[in-house]
Amino acid sequence: MPSVRLTLAGIALSSLLFSSPPATPQDTTNPSDHAGKTVKLADFTPAQALNGQPALPRGWTLKVWQGQPDVQLLGENGENVLRLRSDKTAVSIYREAKLDLNRHPILSWKWKVTQIPPEGDARVQNRDDQAAGLYVIFPRFPTFVNSQLIGYIWDSNVPAGTVLQSKKNALVHYIVVRSGSQDLNQWITEERNVLEDYRRVFGQNPPDVGGISVMIDTDDTRAAAESYFAKIEFSETSAANLQPPPNRFVKFQQPELVLPK
């Protein structure tokens, strides 16, 4: 099977570059269209299911690399939520989201993980599985060989706060937001300053965001996992009451990055 992280950028970016325009204004996120403080990218309201595929949030596309997808939109405590389940599978959903991080640098989302792949470890190429990941895509020309991704992940074994380069694709970098089973079965609101994260990871100012992707992946370790997402949005300012601080870095696995020319 081809590397999931290697194809993640290509699949998402092929959608960004060659897909038909969205049918409704709600499906397009453009920085010129958002003068407010917050840009909501997902409320997980279902669109109509087509061709036997599961119903997806409006404006999102399903990609399956391995196995049978188990993606469902549910209601919980009066809120629409996305549930992802994996049994030896690798699945993501993604959408276009063109944003200027100088205007909306803060990414926040709610997630809940109820089961992790016990042997998953982003430091090991053949164990690179996570119960949940939120990826921010940065298209750069030429897109298929030069675009970058930052993945905010819930890893099973890598310590929270670790920043590391994917063993499968040098243009994908992980920031481990949560780790292990300590925080399972509870809704958690996370916040990251993506502008600062990009500068720390890549050592330069970012291009515009081109898209986002939510992923569950347990095909390497042949395990099962389950996770939920309840919102994804970019905003101008930080929510000061969030703990831990949004830019806690425990260690940098690969401090000397070699970027493609």
ROBA-202207 format. One line per 8 residues: for each residue x, y negated, z negated of C-alpha. Coordinates in nm, 2 decimals. Layout:
X Y Z ~ ...
//
This chain:
0.00 0.00 0.00 ~ 0.14 -0.35 0.08 ~ 0.22 -0.57 -0.21 ~ -0.09 -0.73 -0.36 ~ 0.10 -1.05 -0.45 ~ 0.27 -1.06 -0.11 ~ -0.07 -1.05 0.07 ~ -0.26 -1.27 -0.18
-0.11 -1.59 -0.04 ~ -0.16 -1.48 0.32 ~ -0.52 -1.37 0.28 ~ -0.62 -1.68 0.08 ~ -0.44 -1.91 0.32 ~ -0.58 -1.75 0.63 ~ -0.92 -1.83 0.49 ~ -0.82 -2.19 0.42
-0.68 -2.23 0.77 ~ -0.91 -2.03 1.00 ~ -1.25 -1.99 0.83 ~ -1.56 -2.17 0.95 ~ -1.67 -2.48 0.75 ~ -1.88 -2.41 0.45 ~ -2.25 -2.43 0.50 ~ -2.32 -2.67 0.21
-2.14 -2.97 0.06 ~ -2.11 -2.78 -0.27 ~ -1.88 -2.53 -0.11 ~ -1.61 -2.78 -0.01 ~ -1.38 -2.94 -0.27 ~ -1.19 -3.24 -0.13 ~ -1.00 -3.50 -0.33 ~ -1.16 -3.79 -0.14
-1.50 -3.66 -0.25 ~ -1.44 -3.66 -0.62 ~ -1.40 -4.00 -0.79 ~ -1.52 -3.86 -1.12 ~ -1.32 -3.73 -1.41 ~ -1.40 -3.36 -1.35 ~ -1.41 -3.14 -1.04 ~ -1.61 -2.82 -1.11
-1.50 -2.53 -0.89 ~ -1.72 -2.25 -1.02 ~ -2.05 -2.23 -1.20 ~ -2.08 -1.87 -1.08 ~ -2.43 -1.92 -0.93 ~ -2.48 -1.62 -0.70 ~ -2.50 -1.65 -0.32 ~ -2.71 -1.40 -0.12
-2.54 -1.05 -0.10 ~ -2.45 -0.96 0.26 ~ -2.37 -0.63 0.44 ~ -2.38 -0.43 0.12 ~ -2.12 -0.64 -0.05 ~ -2.17 -0.76 -0.41 ~ -2.33 -1.10 -0.46 ~ -2.05 -1.36 -0.50
-2.05 -1.71 -0.63 ~ -2.14 -1.97 -0.37 ~ -1.83 -2.06 -0.15 ~ -1.62 -1.77 -0.27 ~ -1.49 -1.47 -0.06 ~ -1.41 -1.12 -0.17 ~ -1.08 -0.94 -0.09 ~ -1.02 -0.58 -0.18
-0.67 -0.42 -0.15 ~ -0.73 -0.10 -0.33 ~ -1.03 0.10 -0.45 ~ -1.40 0.01 -0.49 ~ -1.48 -0.35 -0.60 ~ -1.69 -0.39 -0.92 ~ -1.77 -0.77 -0.92 ~ -2.09 -0.88 -1.08
-2.25 -1.22 -1.17 ~ -2.43 -1.20 -1.51 ~ -2.60 -1.43 -1.76 ~ -2.46 -1.46 -2.11 ~ -2.58 -1.70 -2.37 ~ -2.76 -1.91 -2.11 ~ -2.45 -1.94 -1.89 ~ -2.36 -1.78 -1.55
-2.05 -1.56 -1.58 ~ -1.84 -1.35 -1.35 ~ -1.75 -1.00 -1.45 ~ -1.46 -0.81 -1.30 ~ -1.41 -0.44 -1.36 ~ -1.12 -0.23 -1.23 ~ -1.06 0.15 -1.22 ~ -0.73 0.18 -1.04
-0.83 -0.10 -0.81 ~ -0.69 -0.44 -0.70 ~ -0.96 -0.70 -0.62 ~ -0.98 -1.08 -0.60 ~ -1.23 -1.35 -0.50 ~ -1.11 -1.68 -0.37 ~ -1.23 -2.02 -0.24 ~ -1.11 -2.33 -0.08
-1.03 -2.62 -0.32 ~ -0.83 -2.91 -0.18 ~ -0.72 -3.13 -0.47 ~ -0.46 -3.39 -0.55 ~ -0.30 -3.30 -0.89 ~ -0.20 -3.67 -0.94 ~ -0.57 -3.74 -0.97 ~ -0.69 -3.42 -1.14
-0.39 -3.25 -1.31 ~ -0.57 -3.05 -1.58 ~ -0.71 -2.71 -1.51 ~ -0.94 -2.55 -1.76 ~ -1.13 -2.23 -1.76 ~ -1.32 -1.99 -1.99 ~ -1.24 -1.62 -1.99 ~ -1.29 -1.31 -2.19
-1.10 -0.98 -2.16 ~ -1.25 -0.67 -2.30 ~ -1.01 -0.40 -2.17 ~ -0.64 -0.43 -2.06 ~ -0.43 -0.18 -1.86 ~ -0.21 -0.06 -2.14 ~ 0.11 -0.02 -1.94 ~ 0.07 -0.33 -1.73
0.39 -0.55 -1.73 ~ 0.46 -0.83 -1.49 ~ 0.83 -0.79 -1.54 ~ 0.83 -0.45 -1.38 ~ 0.75 -0.41 -1.01 ~ 0.56 -0.09 -1.03 ~ 0.36 -0.19 -1.34 ~ 0.26 -0.54 -1.23
-0.11 -0.51 -1.34 ~ -0.33 -0.76 -1.53 ~ -0.68 -0.76 -1.65 ~ -0.73 -1.12 -1.55 ~ -0.55 -1.38 -1.34 ~ -0.63 -1.73 -1.21 ~ -0.41 -1.83 -0.92 ~ -0.36 -2.18 -0.78
-0.25 -2.19 -0.42 ~ -0.03 -2.46 -0.27 ~ -0.02 -2.44 0.11 ~ 0.31 -2.56 0.27 ~ 0.41 -2.54 0.63 ~ 0.46 -2.28 0.77 ~ 0.19 -2.14 0.54 ~ 0.24 -1.77 0.58
0.61 -1.77 0.47 ~ 0.64 -2.09 0.26 ~ 0.33 -2.14 0.05 ~ 0.34 -2.11 -0.32 ~ 0.12 -1.97 -0.60 ~ 0.11 -2.02 -0.97 ~ -0.08 -1.74 -1.15 ~ -0.21 -1.79 -1.50
-0.24 -1.44 -1.63 ~ -0.35 -1.22 -1.92 ~ -0.07 -0.96 -1.93 ~ -0.07 -0.65 -2.14 ~ 0.29 -0.66 -2.26 ~ 0.48 -0.98 -2.15 ~ 0.48 -1.24 -2.44 ~ 0.24 -1.53 -2.41
0.42 -1.84 -2.28 ~ 0.66 -1.65 -2.06 ~ 0.72 -1.79 -1.71 ~ 0.85 -1.55 -1.45 ~ 0.88 -1.49 -1.08 ~ 0.68 -1.21 -0.93 ~ 0.89 -0.90 -0.85 ~ 0.69 -0.85 -0.53
0.68 -1.21 -0.39 ~ 0.93 -1.48 -0.47 ~ 0.68 -1.75 -0.39 ~ 0.44 -1.63 -0.67 ~ 0.52 -1.74 -1.03 ~ 0.34 -1.62 -1.34 ~ 0.26 -1.82 -1.65 ~ 0.15 -1.57 -1.92
-0.13 -1.75 -2.10 ~ -0.25 -1.45 -2.31 ~ -0.09 -1.12 -2.39 ~ -0.20 -0.79 -2.53 ~ -0.51 -0.69 -2.72 ~ -0.51 -0.94 -3.01 ~ -0.77 -1.18 -2.85 ~ -0.99 -0.92 -2.68
-1.37 -0.95 -2.68 ~ -1.39 -1.32 -2.74 ~ -1.45 -1.62 -2.51 ~ -1.15 -1.84 -2.50 ~ -1.12 -2.18 -2.33 ~ -0.78 -2.24 -2.17 ~ -0.62 -2.55 -2.04 ~ -0.31 -2.61 -1.83
-0.15 -2.93 -1.69 ~ -0.09 -2.78 -1.34 ~ 0.11 -3.09 -1.23 ~ 0.36 -3.04 -1.51 ~ 0.36 -2.66 -1.47 ~ 0.44 -2.69 -1.10 ~ 0.73 -2.94 -1.17 ~ 0.87 -2.71 -1.43
0.85 -2.40 -1.21 ~ 0.95 -2.54 -0.88 ~ 1.15 -2.84 -0.98 ~ 0.97 -3.09 -0.75 ~ 0.63 -3.26 -0.71 ~ 0.35 -3.04 -0.58 ~ 0.16 -3.06 -0.25 ~ -0.21 -3.07 -0.27
-0.39 -2.77 -0.41 ~ -0.54 -2.56 -0.12 ~ -0.74 -2.30 -0.30 ~ -0.79 -2.08 -0.61 ~ -0.83 -1.71 -0.67 ~ -0.95 -1.49 -0.95 ~ -0.80 -1.14 -0.97 ~ -0.81 -0.81 -1.15
-0.54 -0.55 -1.07 ~ -0.48 -0.21 -1.22 ~ -0.37 0.00 -0.91 ~ 0.00 0.02 -1.01 ~ -0.06 0.18 -1.35 ~ -0.37 0.37 -1.24 ~ -0.57 0.23 -1.54 ~ -0.90 0.05 -1.61
-0.97 -0.31 -1.71 ~ -1.25 -0.55 -1.76 ~ -1.26 -0.93 -1.77 ~ -1.50 -1.22 -1.75 ~ -1.48 -1.58 -1.63 ~ -1.74 -1.85 -1.72 ~ -1.60 -2.18 -1.57 ~ -1.32 -2.32 -1.37
-1.26 -2.70 -1.33 ~ -0.99 -2.96 -1.28 ~ -1.01 -3.29 -1.47 ~ -0.82 -3.62 -1.51 ~ -0.75 -3.59 -1.88 ~ -0.68 -3.32 -2.14 ~ -0.92 -3.20 -2.41 ~ -0.70 -3.28 -2.72
-0.86 -3.03 -2.95 ~ -0.75 -2.72 -2.76 ~ -0.51 -2.49 -2.94 ~ -0.24 -2.37 -2.87 ~ -0.10 -2.68 -2.68 ~ -0.15 -2.63 -2.30 ~ 0.22 -2.63 -2.22 ~ 0.37 -2.40 -2.47
0.66 -2.22 -2.30 ~ 0.82 -1.93 -2.50 ~ 1.09 -1.86 -2.25 ~ 1.17 -1.89 -1.88 ~ 1.26 -1.56 -1.73 ~ 1.43 -1.70 -1.42 ~ 1.55 -2.05 -1.48 ~ 1.75 -2.07 -1.16
1.49 -2.07 -0.88 ~ 1.60 -2.03 -0.52 ~ 1.33 -2.19 -0.30 ~ 1.30 -2.12 0.07 ~ 1.42 -2.38 0.31
//
